[in-house]
Amino acid sequence: MNETSDVLPAVWAGIEIKWTPDWAPEPAAIKTATRLLGAIDGKMPKPASAARGYWPNVLFAWSTREVEVEVFASHCELYLFKDGNLAATDIPSFKATRVGIAPLLEAFGVR
């Protein structure tokens, strides 16, 4: 079953969903993305949008920062950009847990 914006948990409210039912992320990636949204809740801004990535994963983007997070079933990857270009070749991987999100919080200047 593909998840669409009308069946996503409440933690997704306010995020623009940029996928269609026939081109949606896999359910396991959506589940991990939901955990990530719960882990960042109250600590930093929610992503502005969520799209399906190249793989059937979730791609979160923030309009206020040059930051993207690709969410897979088992982990997340943090992409930092400068002037629209990838800022580094080292792509940090992290878990969608309150402790694991440290690299993402750091990208937003949250300690």
Secondary structure as GFF3:
##gff-version 3
##sequence-region A 1 111
A	DSSP	three_ten_helix	5	7	.	.	.	ID=ss1
A	DSSP	three_ten_helix	10	12	.	.	.	ID=ss2
A	DSSP	beta_strand	16	17	.	.	.	ID=ss3
A	DSSP	alpha_helix	27	40	.	.	.	ID=ss4
A	DSSP	beta_strand	49	52	.	.	.	ID=ss5
A	DSSP	beta_strand	58	61	.	.	.	ID=ss6
A	DSSP	beta_strand	67	71	.	.	.	ID=ss7
A	DSSP	beta_strand	76	82	.	.	.	ID=ss8
A	DSSP	beta_strand	85	86	.	.	.	ID=ss9
A	DSSP	beta_strand	93	94	.	.	.	ID=ss10
A	DSSP	alpha_helix	102	107	.	.	.	ID=ss11
###
